[in-house]
Amino acid sequence: MFARYHTSVQSIGRWKVTSYQESVSLRGATSTWVTVDPGDFVVADEDGAVVIPQQYIGRVLEEAERLTATEVKIREALAAGDSLSECLAKFGHV
């Protein structure tokens, strides 16, 4: 659950579930609307949210793991004394 602001007003007793497992459309940052479907992967923090459609979850997670492994190698090389330009030449841009 994410909200635009905090409120001290309690909502218990003033709402009810009218449906679930349905698609919802929300305002987007890079498009006017974003549709979130049941089964989509949502990653969010205080800066925003990213919705990964269900059919892409596997590929996105594999790529994220690959990038993370490369970042670990870059950090190790930097700690060993390599310069950033040497790391970028060796590992590429992440």
C-alpha positions in Angstrom: 0.0 0.0 0.0 1.4 3.4 -1.0 -0.3 6.7 -0.4 0.4 10.4 -1.2 0.2 11.5 2.4 -0.3 10.4 6.0 -3.5 11.0 7.9 -4.4 10.5 11.5 -8.0 9.7 10.5 -8.9 6.0 10.9 -10.6 4.4 8.0 -11.7 1.2 9.8 -15.5 0.8 9.3 -15.6 3.3 6.5 -14.4 1.0 3.7 -15.2 -2.5 2.3 -13.7 -4.8 -0.2 -15.7 -4.6 -3.4 -13.4 -6.7 -5.7 -9.9 -8.2 -5.8 -7.6 -9.8 -8.4 -8.6 -7.2 -11.0 -6.5 -4.9 -13.1 -6.1 -1.3 -12.0 -4.8 1.7 -13.9 -2.7 4.3 -12.2 -1.0 7.5 -13.3 2.5 6.9 -14.6 5.7 8.9 -14.6 6.9 7.8 -18.1 3.4 7.2 -19.6 0.0 8.7 -18.8 -1.4 5.5 -17.4 0.1 2.3 -16.1 -2.0 -0.9 -15.9 -1.2 -3.3 -13.1 -2.6 -6.8 -13.6 -2.9 -9.6 -11.1 0.5 -11.4 -11.0 2.6 -8.4 -12.0 5.7 -7.7 -10.0 5.7 -4.4 -8.2 8.9 -3.0 -6.6 8.5 0.3 -4.7 10.2 2.6 -2.3 9.9 6.2 -1.2 11.0 7.5 -4.6 8.5 5.6 -6.7 7.3 2.2 -8.0 8.2 0.0 -11.0 5.7 -2.5 -12.4 7.0 -5.5 -14.2 4.4 -7.4 -16.2 4.1 -11.0 -15.3 5.4 -12.3 -18.6 8.7 -10.4 -18.2 9.5 -11.2 -14.5 11.9 -14.1 -15.2 13.9 -12.2 -17.8 14.1 -9.0 -15.6 15.2 -10.9 -12.5 17.9 -12.8 -14.5 19.2 -9.5 -15.9 19.1 -7.9 -12.4 21.2 -10.8 -11.0 23.7 -10.5 -13.9 24.0 -6.7 -13.3 24.4 -7.2 -9.6 27.2 -9.8 -10.1 29.0 -7.3 -12.4 28.6 -4.5 -9.8 30.2 -6.8 -7.2 33.2 -7.4 -9.5 33.5 -3.7 -10.1 33.5 -2.9 -6.3 36.1 -5.6 -5.7 38.3 -4.2 -8.5 38.0 -0.7 -7.1 38.9 -1.9 -3.6 41.9 -3.6 -5.1 43.1 -0.3 -6.5 41.8 -0.3 -10.1 40.5 3.1 -11.3 37.0 3.6 -12.4 38.0 3.9 -16.1 39.9 0.6 -15.8 36.8 -1.0 -14.3 34.6 0.3 -17.0 37.0 -0.9 -19.7 37.1 -4.3 -18.1 33.5 -4.8 -17.1 31.6 -2.3 -19.3 29.0 0.1 -18.2 26.4 -1.3 -15.8 
